[in-house]
Amino acid sequence: MMTNQMIESNSSAFKTQHTQRCEEWRLLKASNRATYLQSASEALALLTGDAEKALRLFTHILAQAPALDEVTELTGATGESNELYVTARGKTMIVGTESATPLPVVGQLLAALLAGNEVILHYPSEYTLCEQIQVALREAGVVEDVISVANDSQTEVLLHMDRLAAVGLVGSQSEVDKLAAIISNTDGILTQVIAVTDMQGCHEILAPEYLLRYVTERVITINTTAIGGNASLIELGMG
């Protein structure tokens, strides 16, 4: 019989492993994450009901991976090296509302994963589809800690999840406005809302700045005059 101490120990080990695997995904180059997602793209496209259109959309998203790997040198004081780069926002939920169609939901999911985020898929009207999406991604090598399905809880409850960094919404404008209002009233960190209401054209996903909404900027400053010439001074997130 398991004691409370054993249960707590197992829970702690699970959380540690979960965090480690999500961090490993985040630390991969976007081009490497794109390779995994590309392997799943054909299977995912078949699940949307319009494979040809889906593949075009997925190709557009994954082609932006090199831009996520870019590092920009910034001007700084003498003896300092300043580098600007982007990294995942963190825990991200993709929400498909009652009116959502599969293509933009999968598109949002793919973008969030490409950006390096841990993703929770919530699309309760398409429970079986969610399971199939998860299987396709796991078979492509995306570990279960990085992508999970949460369809057993109410949307409003899930939106109050601790440390939810971003929410990708797919639905009608009225559905998006309602959920965005709920998110704006949650406690904790500021949650970025990325909405898609164009079910047919997915024009929001095609916008040049779209993928950047799933990442955050950081600057690392290095003191190049310190002992060894490579001492890291500070790393700042920029929202």
One Martini backbone bead per residue (centre of mass of N, CA, C, O) as a GRO file, in nm:
protein
  239
    1MET     BB    1   0.096   0.037   0.023
    2MET     BB    2   0.064   0.367  -0.028
    3THR     BB    3   0.196   0.643   0.084
    4ASN     BB    4   0.197   0.978   0.105
    5GLN     BB    5   0.502   0.999   0.051
    6MET     BB    6   0.503   0.833  -0.212
    7ILE     BB    7   0.302   1.007  -0.369
    8GLU     BB    8   0.464   1.272  -0.352
    9SER     BB    9   0.717   1.160  -0.489
   10ASN     BB   10   0.584   1.082  -0.761
   11SER     BB   11   0.474   1.366  -0.824
   12SER     BB   12   0.748   1.509  -0.828
   13ALA     BB   13   0.876   1.335  -1.055
   14PHE     BB   14   0.670   1.403  -1.271
   15LYS     BB   15   0.712   1.714  -1.274
   16THR     BB   16   1.012   1.705  -1.341
   17GLN     BB   17   0.985   1.553  -1.611
   18HIS     BB   18   0.794   1.748  -1.747
   19THR     BB   19   0.974   2.000  -1.733
   20GLN     BB   20   1.218   1.880  -1.882
   21ARG     BB   21   1.077   1.814  -2.155
   22CYS     BB   22   0.980   2.103  -2.216
   23GLU     BB   23   1.265   2.228  -2.210
   24GLU     BB   24   1.386   2.061  -2.440
   25TRP     BB   25   1.193   2.173  -2.654
   26ARG     BB   26   1.265   2.475  -2.622
   27LEU     BB   27   1.589   2.431  -2.680
   28LEU     BB   28   1.532   2.381  -2.946
   29LYS     BB   29   1.546   2.435  -3.252
   30ALA     BB   30   1.312   2.523  -3.474
   31SER     BB   31   1.422   2.340  -3.703
   32ASN     BB   32   1.391   2.080  -3.531
   33ARG     BB   33   1.091   2.101  -3.470
   34ALA     BB   34   1.004   2.101  -3.771
   35THR     BB   35   1.083   1.809  -3.829
   36TYR     BB   36   0.872   1.677  -3.652
   37LEU     BB   37   0.619   1.825  -3.771
   38GLN     BB   38   0.658   1.732  -4.063
   39SER     BB   39   0.610   1.426  -3.999
   40ALA     BB   40   0.295   1.503  -3.911
   41SER     BB   41   0.147   1.671  -4.139
   42GLU     BB   42  -0.003   1.458  -4.309
   43ALA     BB   43  -0.176   1.337  -4.083
   44LEU     BB   44  -0.304   1.608  -3.997
   45ALA     BB   45  -0.431   1.685  -4.269
   46LEU     BB   46  -0.632   1.440  -4.284
   47LEU     BB   47  -0.801   1.551  -4.022
   48THR     BB   48  -0.937   1.824  -4.157
   49GLY     BB   49  -1.076   1.755  -4.466
   50ASP     BB   50  -0.819   1.931  -4.613
   51ALA     BB   51  -0.520   1.840  -4.706
   52GLU     BB   52  -0.415   2.043  -4.916
   53LYS     BB   53  -0.468   2.302  -4.752
   54ALA     BB   54  -0.315   2.216  -4.497
   55LEU     BB   55  -0.030   2.183  -4.621
   56ARG     BB   56   0.001   2.478  -4.699
   57LEU     BB   57  -0.020   2.592  -4.416
   58PHE     BB   58   0.205   2.423  -4.277
   59THR     BB   59   0.433   2.514  -4.463
   60HIS     BB   60   0.419   2.811  -4.387
   61ILE     BB   61   0.483   2.779  -4.089
   62LEU     BB   62   0.754   2.602  -4.103
   63ALA     BB   63   0.918   2.814  -4.283
   64GLN     BB   64   0.968   3.008  -4.013
   65ALA     BB   65   1.192   2.882  -3.835
   66PRO     BB   66   1.458   3.044  -3.898
   67ALA     BB   67   1.354   3.313  -3.767
   68LEU     BB   68   1.354   3.194  -3.468
   69ASP     BB   69   1.687   3.154  -3.477
   70GLU     BB   70   1.753   3.436  -3.465
   71VAL     BB   71   2.029   3.664  -3.398
   72THR     BB   72   2.066   3.992  -3.255
   73GLU     BB   73   2.281   4.249  -3.265
   74LEU     BB   74   2.347   4.489  -3.019
   75THR     BB   75   2.400   4.792  -2.906
   76GLY     BB   76   2.665   4.872  -2.674
   77ALA     BB   77   2.874   4.888  -2.450
   78THR     BB   78   3.180   4.873  -2.372
   79GLY     BB   79   3.228   4.530  -2.311
   80GLU     BB   80   2.956   4.448  -2.464
   81SER     BB   81   2.712   4.186  -2.533
   82ASN     BB   82   2.410   4.200  -2.738
   83GLU     BB   83   2.131   3.965  -2.753
   84LEU     BB   84   1.859   3.896  -2.968
   85TYR     BB   85   1.579   3.679  -2.890
   86VAL     BB   86   1.364   3.396  -2.913
   87THR     BB   87   1.101   3.243  -2.710
   88ALA     BB   88   0.898   3.076  -2.539
   89ARG     BB   89   0.630   3.145  -2.336
   90GLY     BB   90   0.476   2.859  -2.270
   91LYS     BB   91   0.197   2.782  -2.151
   92THR     BB   92  -0.045   2.648  -2.390
   93MET     BB   93  -0.373   2.709  -2.528
   94ILE     BB   94  -0.599   2.534  -2.741
   95VAL     BB   95  -0.916   2.665  -2.863
   96GLY     BB   96  -1.216   2.501  -2.955
   97THR     BB   97  -1.509   2.583  -3.046
   98GLU     BB   98  -1.816   2.515  -3.164
   99SER     BB   99  -1.738   2.671  -3.453
  100ALA     BB  100  -1.494   2.519  -3.502
  101THR     BB  101  -1.244   2.415  -3.719
  102PRO     BB  102  -0.979   2.207  -3.768
  103LEU     BB  103  -0.763   2.367  -3.927
  104PRO     BB  104  -0.707   2.616  -3.732
  105VAL     BB  105  -0.644   2.444  -3.486
  106VAL     BB  106  -0.395   2.297  -3.601
  107GLY     BB  107  -0.242   2.552  -3.678
  108GLN     BB  108  -0.212   2.662  -3.391
  109LEU     BB  109  -0.067   2.418  -3.275
  110LEU     BB  110   0.181   2.421  -3.462
  111ALA     BB  111   0.281   2.704  -3.387
  112ALA     BB  112   0.321   2.659  -3.081
  113LEU     BB  113   0.529   2.428  -3.116
  114LEU     BB  114   0.739   2.570  -3.292
  115ALA     BB  115   0.792   2.789  -3.055
  116GLY     BB  116   0.823   2.580  -2.782
  117ASN     BB  117   0.564   2.494  -2.653
  118GLU     BB  118   0.345   2.401  -2.425
  119VAL     BB  119   0.050   2.199  -2.511
  120ILE     BB  120  -0.306   2.250  -2.481
  121LEU     BB  121  -0.589   2.072  -2.588
  122HIS     BB  122  -0.920   2.234  -2.650
  123TYR     BB  123  -1.185   2.025  -2.816
  124PRO     BB  124  -1.481   1.900  -2.719
  125SER     BB  125  -1.632   1.853  -3.010
  126GLU     BB  126  -1.334   1.681  -3.081
  127TYR     BB  127  -1.223   1.429  -2.922
  128THR     BB  128  -1.109   1.227  -3.132
  129LEU     BB  129  -0.929   1.424  -3.283
  130CYS     BB  130  -0.739   1.487  -3.049
  131GLU     BB  131  -0.626   1.201  -3.023
  132GLN     BB  132  -0.514   1.187  -3.315
  133ILE     BB  133  -0.320   1.421  -3.290
  134GLN     BB  134  -0.151   1.306  -3.060
  135VAL     BB  135  -0.057   1.052  -3.207
  136ALA     BB  136   0.083   1.187  -3.450
  137LEU     BB  137   0.295   1.338  -3.274
  138ARG     BB  138   0.419   1.097  -3.126
  139GLU     BB  139   0.509   0.942  -3.387
  140ALA     BB  140   0.707   1.200  -3.453
  141GLY     BB  141   0.838   1.268  -3.138
  142VAL     BB  142   0.630   1.406  -2.957
  143VAL     BB  143   0.594   1.436  -2.643
  144GLU     BB  144   0.343   1.421  -2.405
  145ASP     BB  145   0.433   1.673  -2.234
  146VAL     BB  146   0.396   1.882  -2.477
  147ILE     BB  147   0.121   1.717  -2.551
  148SER     BB  148  -0.219   1.778  -2.456
  149VAL     BB  149  -0.547   1.676  -2.335
  150ALA     BB  150  -0.846   1.894  -2.233
  151ASN     BB  151  -1.196   1.780  -2.221
  152ASP     BB  152  -1.312   1.743  -1.903
  153SER     BB  153  -1.328   2.055  -1.888
  154GLN     BB  154  -1.408   2.362  -1.854
  155THR     BB  155  -1.308   2.635  -2.012
  156GLU     BB  156  -1.317   2.842  -1.775
  157VAL     BB  157  -1.137   2.672  -1.588
  158LEU     BB  158  -0.880   2.647  -1.771
  159LEU     BB  159  -0.827   2.965  -1.791
  160HIS     BB  160  -0.724   2.942  -1.469
  161MET     BB  161  -0.460   2.843  -1.511
  162ASP     BB  162  -0.153   2.816  -1.411
  163ARG     BB  163   0.066   2.982  -1.601
  164LEU     BB  164  -0.078   3.108  -1.857
  165ALA     BB  165   0.067   3.248  -2.146
  166ALA     BB  166  -0.130   3.120  -2.378
  167VAL     BB  167  -0.411   3.168  -2.621
  168GLY     BB  168  -0.562   2.978  -2.879
  169LEU     BB  169  -0.827   3.095  -3.069
  170VAL     BB  170  -1.127   2.929  -3.212
  171GLY     BB  171  -1.382   3.133  -3.367
  172SER     BB  172  -1.603   3.342  -3.320
  173GLN     BB  173  -1.616   3.661  -3.228
  174SER     BB  174  -1.801   3.617  -2.981
  175GLU     BB  175  -1.638   3.385  -2.854
  176VAL     BB  176  -1.371   3.534  -2.830
  177ASP     BB  177  -1.468   3.773  -2.656
  178LYS     BB  178  -1.561   3.605  -2.414
  179LEU     BB  179  -1.286   3.461  -2.352
  180ALA     BB  180  -1.109   3.717  -2.333
  181ALA     BB  181  -1.256   3.831  -2.085
  182ILE     BB  182  -1.180   3.604  -1.895
  183ILE     BB  183  -0.871   3.627  -1.922
  184SER     BB  184  -0.852   3.931  -1.820
  185ASN     BB  185  -0.966   3.818  -1.516
  186THR     BB  186  -0.720   3.677  -1.445
  187ASP     BB  187  -0.476   3.560  -1.263
  188GLY     BB  188  -0.149   3.651  -1.287
  189ILE     BB  189  -0.022   3.624  -1.568
  190LEU     BB  190   0.009   3.742  -1.875
  191THR     BB  191  -0.218   3.663  -2.140
  192GLN     BB  192  -0.196   3.562  -2.456
  193VAL     BB  193  -0.402   3.639  -2.742
  194ILE     BB  194  -0.483   3.411  -3.020
  195ALA     BB  195  -0.689   3.478  -3.295
  196VAL     BB  196  -0.933   3.280  -3.495
  197THR     BB  197  -1.213   3.352  -3.736
  198ASP     BB  198  -1.102   3.239  -4.012
  199MET     BB  199  -1.189   2.933  -4.127
  200GLN     BB  200  -1.110   2.937  -4.436
  201GLY     BB  201  -0.843   3.141  -4.469
  202CYS     BB  202  -0.657   3.203  -4.224
  203HIS     BB  203  -0.535   3.505  -4.216
  204GLU     BB  204  -0.396   3.524  -3.937
  205ILE     BB  205  -0.176   3.303  -3.998
  206LEU     BB  206  -0.059   3.476  -4.256
  207ALA     BB  207   0.058   3.677  -4.088
  208PRO     BB  208   0.372   3.799  -4.026
  209GLU     BB  209   0.325   3.821  -3.689
  210TYR     BB  210   0.195   3.562  -3.575
  211LEU     BB  211   0.426   3.377  -3.450
  212LEU     BB  212   0.531   3.600  -3.243
  213ARG     BB  213   0.290   3.549  -3.032
  214TYR     BB  214   0.443   3.267  -2.925
  215VAL     BB  215   0.663   3.467  -2.829
  216THR     BB  216   0.962   3.595  -2.666
  217GLU     BB  217   1.178   3.836  -2.576
  218ARG     BB  218   1.543   3.837  -2.547
  219VAL     BB  219   1.828   3.953  -2.350
  220ILE     BB  220   2.180   3.909  -2.370
  221THR     BB  221   2.445   3.995  -2.146
  222ILE     BB  222   2.800   4.037  -2.208
  223ASN     BB  223   3.112   4.038  -2.051
  224THR     BB  224   3.406   4.073  -2.245
  225THR     BB  225   3.615   4.166  -1.991
  226ALA     BB  226   3.608   3.931  -1.837
  227ILE     BB  227   3.701   3.656  -1.714
  228GLY     BB  228   3.751   3.490  -2.021
  229GLY     BB  229   3.537   3.675  -2.193
  230ASN     BB  230   3.240   3.503  -2.085
  231ALA     BB  231   3.038   3.669  -1.890
  232SER     BB  232   2.732   3.648  -1.765
  233LEU     BB  233   2.500   3.891  -1.654
  234ILE     BB  234   2.217   3.906  -1.833
  235GLU     BB  235   1.859   3.815  -1.859
  236LEU     BB  236   1.588   3.947  -2.058
  237GLY     BB  237   1.258   3.995  -2.064
  238MET     BB  238   1.003   4.141  -2.319
  239GLY     BB  239   0.702   3.997  -2.362
   0.00000   0.00000   0.00000
